[in-house]
Amino acid sequence: MPDRLKPVAIIDIGSNSVRLVAYDGLTRAPTPLYNEKVLCGLGRGVFSTKRLSDEAVRRALHALGRFRVLCDTIKVERIFVLATAAARDAENGPAFIKAAENILGQNIELLSGRREAELSALGIVSGFHGPDGVVGDLGGGSLELVDVRGSTVGQGVTMPLGGLALQDLSGDSAKKARKIAREHLKKAEPQLETMRGRTFYAVGGTWRALAKLHMAARGYDLHVMHGYKVDPQDTLAFLDMVEKSEASALQDVETLVSEARRPLLAYGAVVLEEIINIGRPREVAISALGVREGLLFEQLDRETRALDPLIAAAQVLNEQRARSPEHGEELRRWTDHFVATLDGPETADERRLRHAACLMSDINWRAHPDYRGEQGLNVIANASFTGIDHPGRAYLALTGYFRHEGIAPEKASQTLRDLAGPRLLDRARLIAGLLRVAFPITAGMEGVLNRTPLVVNGGKVVLRLPPELRPLDGERLLNRVRGLARIIGLDGRVEVG
């Protein structure tokens, strides 16, 4: 088996948490096999004492011993170990690193601030389609900022504005923390001002925790962190409320945020508010990917890096769960041919979403027929895809749902319909209509679609069957073709010969 298909693991020794993530392999869309973190608080008090506390070191070393055994159990082929600001800044950091290396039997890469920023940015390149903006990675000890445009990563800067560091420097005062954050971020104005009208990509556990609370406050029903976007100006009032409230008083905090993370929420809110005020981004996008995924992305060859992460993930699901994986590939080409005969353009992003929908059109066939639509919707809406925003998730989920349940829009979740928006909702119904024509003539098997073209011709939607497939013609198939045609205001027919 090639090395890239064997499990790999990253152990991330951060200022707040020590985490193990084992992935299924070095691929364009790696899937976590196992994920565990221990909140050790290595960075707590480092700025005032210049040392890692004995208790934090003890907890971290114990966690690392556990992680080593888990990696052996998973049969991990390669382990990458990273350490960040706390181990970098503490006087006893070198002794801790040596003890950790002895436990793990691995060399540890002690990241500089610039290197940490670079890897965070590569995590965004890995996880977002065509990213354009500034990446901010907020850890326990530091904040890294770096510009990213497509696959081009700028030079990063680092500041001591991580939650634990800011808590320490401010004497546990959110008011003083704001002043400290403002002073440091003033020095980063050249980086932040390039963000105006672009996206701020928020990386780090404290900002993800804030996003969970923001979702709860607005009643947002798609509970997926990656790709969650908010309007910066609308978010400022929420951030101000977090800064001024006791953490225990925040809505749903006890169920959504770990006890160890709650004291850091106000400091994360302070830093994000100052970034928004200085940088004026168009939107804030939450990322579930960061340094770890950036390191994996860095290991890939150039050809693999260039792959679309959404399509790569859809292809894996198709290979693992479809009745006939080649049928999904045939659907891509069959729908390409149909869409080319339509009036009106299809955008590049709509095309990639359509291809992903084709590849995932049969992943739920083992479910009971009465529940395939609902189960497929939930699987796709909440899957660990990257390279897709929330409207795109809603489109994919709705396409699968309409394929099984029929293309009447009122059948589907109002939440997902609103999230997709009118254009993607119409596209979801159209592609579902195509799938509803395809499956009754293929039974989900390869080798048929290339003989049964579907086109718009002479103001009608026409499905052409070869003579040997004449028995497939009938009322059910004709109704499917007409249902598809009605979506675009045409009539439909089936031709044989």
VEXNUDREN-661784 format. One record per residue (C-alpha): residue number from 1; residue in three letters; x negated, y negated, z negated. Coordinates in Angstrom, 1 decimal. Layout:
N
 seq type     c1     c2     c3
 NUM  ALA      X      Y      Z
...
end
This chain:
497
 seq type     c1     c2     c3
   1  MET    0.0    0.0    0.0
   2  PRO   -1.4   -3.5    0.9
   3  ASP   -2.5   -5.5   -2.1
   4  ARG    0.1   -8.2   -1.5
   5  LEU    2.9   -5.7   -2.1
   6  LYS    1.5   -4.6   -5.4
   7  PRO    2.6   -6.4   -8.6
   8  VAL    0.7   -9.5   -9.7
   9  ALA    0.9  -11.4  -12.9
  10  ILE    0.2  -14.9  -14.2
  11  ILE   -0.4  -15.6  -17.8
  12  ASP    0.0  -19.3  -18.5
  13  ILE   -1.5  -20.6  -21.7
  14  GLY    0.2  -24.0  -22.1
  15  SER    0.4  -26.6  -24.8
  16  ASN    3.8  -25.6  -25.9
  17  SER    4.3  -22.0  -24.7
  18  VAL    2.3  -19.0  -23.6
  19  ARG    4.1  -17.2  -20.8
  20  LEU    3.7  -14.0  -18.8
  21  VAL    5.4  -13.8  -15.4
  22  ALA    4.9  -10.6  -13.4
  23  TYR    5.9  -10.7   -9.7
  24  ASP    6.7   -8.0   -7.2
  25  GLY    3.8   -9.0   -5.0
  26  LEU    2.0  -11.7   -3.1
  27  THR    4.7  -12.7   -0.7
  28  ARG    6.2  -15.9    0.6
  29  ALA    9.2  -15.4   -1.7
  30  PRO    7.9  -13.6   -4.8
  31  THR   10.5  -12.2   -7.2
  32  PRO    9.7  -12.0  -10.9
  33  LEU    9.7   -8.5  -12.2
  34  TYR    9.3   -9.6  -15.8
  35  ASN    9.2  -13.0  -17.5
  36  GLU    8.5  -13.7  -21.2
  37  LYS    7.4  -16.7  -23.1
  38  VAL    6.3  -17.4  -26.7
  39  LEU    6.6  -20.9  -28.0
  40  CYS    3.2  -21.2  -29.8
  41  GLY    2.8  -24.9  -30.0
  42  LEU   -0.9  -24.9  -29.3
  43  GLY   -0.8  -28.6  -28.4
  44  ARG    0.9  -29.7  -31.6
  45  GLY   -1.3  -32.1  -33.5
  46  VAL   -4.2  -31.9  -31.1
  47  PHE   -4.4  -35.6  -30.4
  48  SER   -4.6  -36.4  -34.1
  49  THR   -6.7  -33.5  -35.4
  50  LYS   -8.6  -32.7  -32.3
  51  ARG   -8.1  -29.0  -33.1
  52  LEU   -5.7  -26.1  -32.3
  53  SER   -4.0  -25.1  -35.5
  54  ASP   -4.9  -21.7  -37.0
  55  GLU   -1.3  -20.6  -36.9
  56  ALA   -0.8  -21.6  -33.3
  57  VAL   -4.0  -19.8  -32.3
  58  ARG   -2.8  -16.7  -34.2
  59  ARG    0.5  -16.7  -32.4
  60  ALA   -1.0  -17.2  -29.0
  61  LEU   -3.6  -14.5  -29.4
  62  HIS   -0.9  -12.0  -30.6
  63  ALA    1.2  -12.9  -27.6
  64  LEU   -1.7  -12.4  -25.2
  65  GLY   -2.4   -8.9  -26.7
  66  ARG    1.3   -8.1  -26.0
  67  PHE    1.1   -9.4  -22.5
  68  ARG   -1.9   -7.3  -21.7
  69  VAL   -0.1   -4.1  -22.7
  70  LEU    3.0   -5.2  -20.6
  71  CYS    0.8   -5.8  -17.6
  72  ASP   -0.7   -2.3  -17.9
  73  THR    2.9   -0.9  -18.2
  74  ILE    4.0   -2.7  -15.1
  75  LYS    0.8   -1.5  -13.3
  76  VAL   -0.1   -5.0  -12.3
  77  GLU   -2.8   -5.0   -9.7
  78  ARG   -4.1   -8.5  -10.3
  79  ILE   -3.8  -10.9  -13.3
  80  PHE   -4.4  -14.6  -13.1
  81  VAL   -4.9  -16.4  -16.4
  82  LEU   -4.6  -20.2  -16.7
  83  ALA   -5.0  -22.6  -19.6
  84  THR   -4.0  -26.2  -19.6
  85  ALA   -4.2  -29.4  -21.7
  86  ALA   -4.3  -28.1  -25.3
  87  ALA   -7.2  -25.7  -24.8
  88  ARG   -8.9  -28.4  -22.6
  89  ASP   -8.7  -31.1  -25.2
  90  ALA   -9.3  -29.4  -28.5
  91  GLU  -12.7  -29.1  -30.2
  92  ASN  -12.1  -25.4  -30.9
  93  GLY  -10.7  -24.8  -27.4
  94  PRO  -13.8  -23.0  -26.2
  95  ALA  -13.7  -20.6  -29.1
  96  PHE  -10.0  -19.9  -28.5
  97  ILE  -10.6  -19.3  -24.8
  98  LYS  -13.4  -16.8  -25.6
  99  ALA  -11.2  -14.9  -28.0
 100  ALA   -8.4  -14.9  -25.5
 101  GLU  -10.7  -13.6  -22.7
 102  ASN  -11.8  -10.8  -25.0
 103  ILE   -8.2   -9.7  -25.6
 104  LEU   -7.2   -9.9  -22.0
 105  GLY  -10.4   -8.5  -20.4
 106  GLN  -10.0  -11.4  -17.9
 107  ASN  -11.7  -14.7  -17.2
 108  ILE   -9.4  -17.7  -17.9
 109  GLU   -9.3  -20.6  -15.5
 110  LEU   -9.3  -23.8  -17.7
 111  LEU   -7.5  -26.2  -15.5
 112  SER   -8.6  -29.8  -15.2
 113  GLY   -5.8  -32.4  -15.0
 114  ARG   -6.4  -32.9  -11.3
 115  ARG   -6.4  -29.1  -10.6
 116  GLU   -3.1  -28.7  -12.6
 117  ALA   -1.5  -31.5  -10.5
 118  GLU   -2.6  -29.8   -7.3
 119  LEU   -1.2  -26.4   -8.3
 120  SER    2.1  -28.0   -9.4
 121  ALA    2.4  -29.7   -6.0
 122  LEU    1.7  -26.4   -4.3
 123  GLY    4.5  -24.9   -6.3
 124  ILE    6.8  -27.6   -4.8
 125  VAL    5.5  -26.8   -1.3
 126  SER    6.3  -23.2   -2.0
 127  GLY    9.8  -23.7   -3.4
 128  PHE   11.3  -26.6   -1.4
 129  HIS   12.0  -26.9    2.4
 130  GLY   10.0  -29.8    3.7
 131  PRO    9.4  -31.6    0.4
 132  ASP    8.7  -35.3    0.5
 133  GLY    8.1  -37.2   -2.7
 134  VAL    6.2  -37.2   -6.0
 135  VAL    5.8  -34.2   -8.2
 136  GLY    5.8  -34.7  -12.0
 137  ASP    4.7  -31.8  -14.2
 138  LEU    5.5  -32.4  -17.8
 139  GLY    3.9  -29.9  -20.2
 140  GLY    3.4  -30.0  -23.9
 141  GLY    0.1  -31.9  -23.7
 142  SER    0.1  -33.8  -20.4
 143  LEU    1.9  -35.2  -17.5
 144  GLU    0.5  -34.7  -14.0
 145  LEU    1.7  -36.8  -11.0
 146  VAL    0.9  -36.0   -7.4
 147  ASP    2.3  -37.0   -4.0
 148  VAL    3.5  -34.3   -1.6
 149  ARG    4.6  -34.6    2.1
 150  GLY    5.5  -31.3    3.7
 151  SER    2.5  -29.1    3.1
 152  THR    0.1  -32.1    2.5
 153  VAL   -0.8  -32.6   -1.2
 154  GLY   -2.3  -35.9   -2.4
 155  GLN   -4.8  -36.5   -5.2
 156  GLY   -3.2  -36.0   -8.6
 157  VAL   -3.5  -38.1  -11.8
 158  THR   -3.0  -36.8  -15.4
 159  MET   -1.9  -38.6  -18.6
 160  PRO   -1.4  -37.5  -22.2
 161  LEU    2.4  -37.8  -22.0
 162  GLY    3.4  -34.2  -22.6
 163  GLY    6.1  -33.8  -25.2
 164  LEU    3.9  -32.6  -28.1
 165  ALA    1.2  -35.1  -27.3
 166  LEU    3.7  -38.0  -27.2
 167  GLN    5.3  -36.8  -30.4
 168  ASP    1.9  -36.8  -32.0
 169  LEU    0.7  -40.1  -30.6
 170  SER    3.9  -41.9  -31.5
 171  GLY    4.1  -40.6  -35.1
 172  ASP    7.4  -38.9  -34.1
 173  SER    9.0  -42.2  -33.0
 174  ALA   10.9  -42.3  -29.7
 175  LYS   10.7  -46.1  -29.8
 176  LYS    6.9  -46.0  -30.0
 177  ALA    6.8  -43.2  -27.5
 178  ARG    8.5  -45.4  -24.9
 179  LYS    5.8  -48.1  -25.3
 180  ILE    3.0  -45.5  -25.0
 181  ALA    4.6  -44.0  -21.9
 182  ARG    5.1  -47.4  -20.3
 183  GLU    1.5  -48.3  -20.9
 184  HIS    0.2  -45.1  -19.3
 185  LEU    2.6  -45.1  -16.4
 186  LYS    1.7  -48.7  -15.6
 187  LYS   -1.7  -47.3  -14.6
 188  ALA    0.0  -44.8  -12.3
 189  GLU    2.1  -47.4  -10.4
 190  PRO    0.2  -46.9   -7.1
 191  GLN    1.4  -43.2   -7.2
 192  LEU    4.9  -44.0   -8.5
 193  GLU    5.6  -46.8   -6.1
 194  THR    5.1  -44.5   -3.1
 195  MET    8.2  -42.6   -4.4
 196  ARG   10.6  -45.4   -3.6
 197  GLY   13.5  -44.0   -1.5
 198  ARG   12.0  -40.5   -1.8
 199  THR   12.4  -37.5   -4.2
 200  PHE   11.0  -37.1   -7.7
 201  TYR   10.4  -33.4   -8.3
 202  ALA   10.6  -32.7  -12.0
 203  VAL    8.6  -29.7  -13.2
 204  GLY    8.4  -28.3  -16.8
 205  GLY   10.5  -26.7  -19.4
 206  THR   11.6  -29.9  -21.3
 207  TRP   12.9  -31.4  -18.1
 208  ARG   14.7  -28.2  -17.2
 209  ALA   16.3  -28.2  -20.7
 210  LEU   17.5  -31.8  -20.1
 211  ALA   19.0  -30.7  -16.8
 212  LYS   20.9  -27.9  -18.5
 213  LEU   22.4  -30.5  -20.9
 214  HIS   23.2  -32.8  -18.0
 215  MET   25.0  -30.0  -16.2
 216  ALA   27.1  -29.3  -19.3
 217  ALA   27.9  -33.0  -19.8
 218  ARG   29.3  -33.3  -16.2
 219  GLY   31.0  -29.9  -16.1
 220  TYR   28.8  -28.7  -13.3
 221  ASP   29.6  -25.0  -12.6
 222  LEU   26.6  -23.8  -10.6
 223  HIS   24.2  -23.0  -13.3
 224  VAL   21.0  -22.7  -11.2
 225  MET   18.1  -24.9  -12.2
 226  HIS   16.1  -24.8   -9.0
 227  GLY   17.2  -27.5   -6.5
 228  TYR   19.6  -29.2   -9.0
 229  LYS   19.6  -32.9   -7.9
 230  VAL   20.9  -36.0   -9.7
 231  ASP   21.3  -39.6   -8.8
 232  PRO   18.6  -41.4  -10.9
 233  GLN   20.6  -44.5  -11.7
 234  ASP   23.6  -42.4  -12.9
 235  THR   21.2  -40.4  -15.1
 236  LEU   19.7  -43.3  -17.0
 237  ALA   22.6  -43.6  -19.4
 238  PHE   22.4  -39.9  -20.1
 239  LEU   18.6  -40.2  -20.8
 240  ASP   19.2  -43.1  -23.1
 241  MET   21.8  -41.2  -25.0
 242  VAL   19.3  -38.3  -25.5
 243  GLU   16.6  -40.7  -26.7
 244  LYS   18.9  -42.3  -29.3
 245  SER   20.7  -39.1  -30.6
 246  GLU   19.7  -36.5  -33.0
 247  ALA   18.9  -33.3  -30.9
 248  SER   21.4  -31.3  -33.0
 249  ALA   24.2  -33.7  -32.0
 250  LEU   23.8  -33.2  -28.3
 251  GLN   26.6  -31.3  -26.5
 252  ASP   25.9  -27.6  -26.1
 253  VAL   22.3  -28.0  -27.3
 254  GLU   22.5  -25.0  -29.7
 255  THR   23.5  -22.6  -26.9
 256  LEU   21.4  -24.1  -24.0
 257  VAL   18.1  -25.2  -25.6
 258  SER   15.8  -23.2  -27.9
 259  GLU   15.2  -24.6  -31.4
 260  ALA   11.5  -25.2  -30.8
 261  ARG   12.2  -27.2  -27.6
 262  ARG   14.9  -29.5  -29.1
 263  PRO   12.6  -32.0  -30.8
 264  LEU   10.8  -32.6  -27.5
 265  LEU   14.0  -33.6  -25.6
 266  ALA   13.8  -37.3  -26.5
 267  TYR   10.2  -37.5  -25.4
 268  GLY   11.0  -35.9  -22.1
 269  ALA   13.9  -38.3  -21.6
 270  VAL   11.6  -41.3  -22.4
 271  VAL    9.0  -40.3  -19.8
 272  LEU   11.6  -39.5  -17.1
 273  GLU   13.4  -42.8  -17.7
 274  GLU   10.2  -44.8  -17.3
 275  ILE    9.3  -42.9  -14.1
 276  ILE   12.7  -43.7  -12.6
 277  ASN   12.4  -47.4  -13.6
 278  ILE    9.0  -47.8  -12.0
 279  GLY    9.3  -45.4   -9.1
 280  ARG   12.9  -46.0   -8.0
 281  PRO   13.3  -42.5   -6.4
 282  ARG   16.3  -41.7   -4.2
 283  GLU   17.0  -38.6   -6.2
 284  VAL   15.5  -36.4   -9.0
 285  ALA   15.2  -32.7   -8.1
 286  ILE   14.7  -30.1  -10.8
 287  SER   12.1  -27.4   -9.9
 288  ALA   11.9  -23.9  -11.5
 289  LEU    8.5  -23.5   -9.7
 290  GLY    5.3  -25.1  -10.7
 291  VAL    1.7  -24.3  -11.5
 292  ARG    2.2  -20.5  -11.5
 293  GLU    4.0  -20.3   -8.2
 294  GLY    1.5  -22.9   -6.8
 295  LEU   -1.4  -20.5   -7.6
 296  LEU    0.4  -17.6   -5.9
 297  PHE    1.0  -19.8   -2.8
 298  GLU   -2.6  -20.7   -2.8
 299  GLN   -3.6  -17.0   -2.5
 300  LEU   -1.5  -16.5    0.7
 301  ASP   -3.0  -16.6    4.2
 302  ARG   -2.1  -19.5    6.5
 303  GLU    0.4  -17.5    8.5
 304  THR    2.3  -16.3    5.4
 305  ARG    2.3  -19.8    3.9
 306  ALA    4.0  -21.1    7.0
 307  LEU    7.0  -18.8    6.6
 308  ASP   10.4  -20.2    5.5
 309  PRO   10.9  -19.1    1.9
 310  LEU   14.7  -18.8    2.2
 311  ILE   14.4  -16.7    5.3
 312  ALA   11.7  -14.5    3.7
 313  ALA   13.9  -13.9    0.7
 314  ALA   17.0  -13.1    2.9
 315  GLN   14.9  -10.7    4.9
 316  VAL   13.9   -8.9    1.7
 317  LEU   17.5   -8.6    0.6
 318  ASN   18.5   -7.4    4.0
 319  GLU   15.8   -4.7    4.0
 320  GLN   16.7   -3.5    0.5
 321  ARG   20.5   -3.7    0.6
 322  ALA   22.0   -3.7    4.1
 323  ARG   23.4   -0.5    5.8
 324  SER   21.3   -1.2    8.9
 325  PRO   18.7   -4.0    8.4
 326  GLU   18.2   -4.4   12.1
 327  HIS   21.9   -5.3   12.4
 328  GLY   21.2   -8.5   10.4
 329  GLU   18.4   -9.4   12.8
 330  GLU   20.7   -8.7   15.8
 331  LEU   23.3  -11.0   14.2
 332  ARG   20.8  -13.9   14.2
 333  ARG   20.3  -13.5   17.9
 334  TRP   24.0  -12.9   18.7
 335  THR   25.1  -16.0   16.8
 336  ASP   22.2  -18.0   18.4
 337  HIS   23.8  -17.2   21.8
 338  PHE   27.3  -18.2   20.7
 339  VAL   26.2  -21.4   19.1
 340  ALA   24.3  -22.4   22.2
 341  THR   27.6  -22.4   24.1
 342  LEU   29.4  -24.8   21.6
 343  ASP   29.8  -28.5   22.1
 344  GLY   27.9  -30.5   19.5
 345  PRO   24.5  -30.0   18.1
 346  GLU   23.4  -27.7   15.3
 347  THR   20.7  -29.2   13.0
 348  ALA   17.5  -27.3   12.3
 349  ASP   18.6  -26.9    8.7
 350  GLU   22.0  -25.6    9.7
 351  ARG   20.3  -23.1   11.9
 352  ARG   18.1  -21.7    9.1
 353  LEU   21.2  -21.5    6.8
 354  ARG   23.1  -19.6    9.5
 355  HIS   20.2  -17.2   10.0
 356  ALA   20.0  -16.6    6.2
 357  ALA   23.8  -16.0    6.2
 358  CYS   23.4  -13.4    9.0
 359  LEU   20.6  -11.6    7.1
 360  MET   22.6  -11.4    3.9
 361  SER   26.0  -10.6    5.5
 362  ASP   26.0   -6.9    4.5
 363  ILE   24.1   -6.9    1.2
 364  ASN   27.3   -6.2   -0.8
 365  TRP   28.7   -3.3    1.2
 366  ARG   28.4   -0.9   -1.8
 367  ALA   30.9   -2.9   -3.8
 368  HIS   34.6   -1.9   -3.9
 369  PRO   36.3   -3.4   -0.9
 370  ASP   38.7   -5.4   -3.1
 371  TYR   35.9   -7.2   -4.8
 372  ARG   33.2   -7.6   -2.1
 373  GLY   34.1  -11.2   -1.5
 374  GLU   34.0  -12.4   -5.1
 375  GLN   31.0  -10.3   -6.0
 376  GLY   29.0  -11.4   -3.0
 377  LEU   29.8  -15.0   -3.7
 378  ASN   28.5  -14.7   -7.3
 379  VAL   25.3  -12.8   -6.2
 380  ILE   24.4  -15.3   -3.5
 381  ALA   25.4  -18.5   -5.4
 382  ASN   23.2  -17.5   -8.4
 383  ALA   20.3  -15.6   -6.6
 384  SER   16.7  -16.7   -7.3
 385  PHE   16.2  -18.1   -3.8
 386  THR   13.9  -21.0   -3.1
 387  GLY   13.8  -23.4   -0.2
 388  ILE   17.4  -24.2   -0.6
 389  ASP   19.4  -27.0   -2.3
 390  HIS   22.7  -26.5   -4.1
 391  PRO   25.0  -27.5   -1.1
 392  GLY   23.1  -24.8    0.9
 393  ARG   23.7  -22.3   -1.8
 394  ALA   27.4  -23.1   -1.7
 395  TYR   27.4  -22.7    2.1
 396  LEU   25.8  -19.2    1.9
 397  ALA   28.1  -18.1   -0.9
 398  LEU   31.2  -19.4    0.9
 399  THR   30.2  -17.7    4.2
 400  GLY   29.9  -14.4    2.5
 401  TYR   33.2  -14.9    0.7
 402  PHE   35.1  -15.9    3.8
 403  ARG   33.7  -13.0    5.7
 404  HIS   35.5  -10.6    3.4
 405  GLU   38.5  -12.6    2.2
 406  GLY   39.5  -14.5    5.4
 407  ILE   38.6  -17.9    6.6
 408  ALA   41.4  -20.0    5.0
 409  PRO   39.5  -22.6    3.1
 410  GLU   42.0  -22.8    0.2
 411  LYS   41.1  -19.2   -0.8
 412  ALA   37.6  -20.3   -2.0
 413  SER   36.4  -22.0   -5.2
 414  GLN   37.2  -25.7   -5.1
 415  THR   33.8  -26.3   -6.9
 416  LEU   31.8  -24.6   -4.2
 417  ARG   33.9  -26.3   -1.5
 418  ASP   33.2  -29.7   -3.0
 419  LEU   29.5  -28.9   -3.5
 420  ALA   29.1  -27.8    0.1
 421  GLY   30.8  -30.8    1.5
 422  PRO   33.1  -31.0    4.6
 423  ARG   30.4  -30.3    7.3
 424  LEU   28.9  -27.2    5.6
 425  LEU   32.3  -26.0    4.6
 426  ASP   33.3  -26.0    8.3
 427  ARG   30.1  -24.3    9.3
 428  ALA   30.7  -21.6    6.6
 429  ARG   34.1  -20.9    8.0
 430  LEU   32.7  -20.8   11.6
 431  ILE   29.9  -18.4   10.8
 432  ALA   32.2  -16.2    8.7
 433  GLY   34.6  -16.1   11.6
 434  LEU   31.7  -14.8   13.8
 435  LEU   30.8  -12.2   11.2
 436  ARG   34.5  -11.1   11.0
 437  VAL   34.3  -10.4   14.8
 438  ALA   31.0   -8.7   14.7
 439  PHE   31.6   -6.1   12.0
 440  PRO   34.7   -4.4   13.4
 441  ILE   32.7   -3.7   16.7
 442  THR   29.5   -2.6   15.0
 443  ALA   30.5   -1.1   11.6
 444  GLY   27.4   -2.9   10.4
 445  MET   25.1   -0.8   12.6
 446  GLU   22.4   -1.9   15.1
 447  GLY   22.5   -1.4   18.8
 448  VAL   25.9   -2.8   19.7
 449  LEU   25.8   -6.6   19.6
 450  ASN   23.3   -7.0   22.5
 451  ARG   26.0   -5.3   24.7
 452  THR   29.0   -7.4   23.4
 453  PRO   28.3  -11.2   24.0
 454  LEU   30.6  -13.7   22.5
 455  VAL   30.7  -17.1   24.2
 456  VAL   32.7  -20.3   24.7
 457  ASN   33.6  -20.2   28.4
 458  GLY   36.3  -22.1   30.3
 459  GLY   37.7  -23.7   27.1
 460  LYS   38.2  -20.3   25.4
 461  VAL   36.2  -18.1   23.0
 462  VAL   35.6  -14.9   24.9
 463  LEU   34.3  -11.6   23.6
 464  ARG   33.1   -9.2   26.3
 465  LEU   33.1   -5.5   25.8
 466  PRO   31.4   -3.0   28.2
 467  PRO   33.7   -0.2   29.6
 468  GLU   32.3    2.4   27.2
 469  LEU   33.5    0.3   24.3
 470  ARG   37.0   -0.3   25.6
 471  PRO   38.5    1.8   22.7
 472  LEU   37.4   -1.0   20.3
 473  ASP   39.8   -3.4   21.9
 474  GLY   43.1   -3.9   20.1
 475  GLU   45.3   -6.2   18.1
 476  ARG   42.9   -6.3   15.1
 477  LEU   39.9   -7.3   17.1
 478  LEU   41.9   -9.8   19.2
 479  ASN   43.2  -11.5   16.0
 480  ARG   39.7  -11.8   14.7
 481  VAL   38.6  -13.5   18.0
 482  ARG   41.6  -15.8   17.9
 483  GLY   41.0  -16.7   14.3
 484  LEU   37.4  -17.7   15.1
 485  ALA   38.7  -19.7   18.1
 486  ARG   41.2  -21.7   16.1
 487  ILE   38.4  -23.0   13.9
 488  ILE   37.1  -25.0   16.9
 489  GLY   40.5  -25.7   18.4
 490  LEU   40.4  -23.2   21.2
 491  ASP   42.2  -20.0   22.2
 492  GLY   40.4  -16.6   22.2
 493  ARG   40.5  -13.4   24.2
 494  VAL   38.7  -10.1   24.6
 495  GLU   37.5   -9.0   28.1
 496  VAL   36.5   -5.5   29.1
 497  GLY   34.2   -4.6   32.0
end
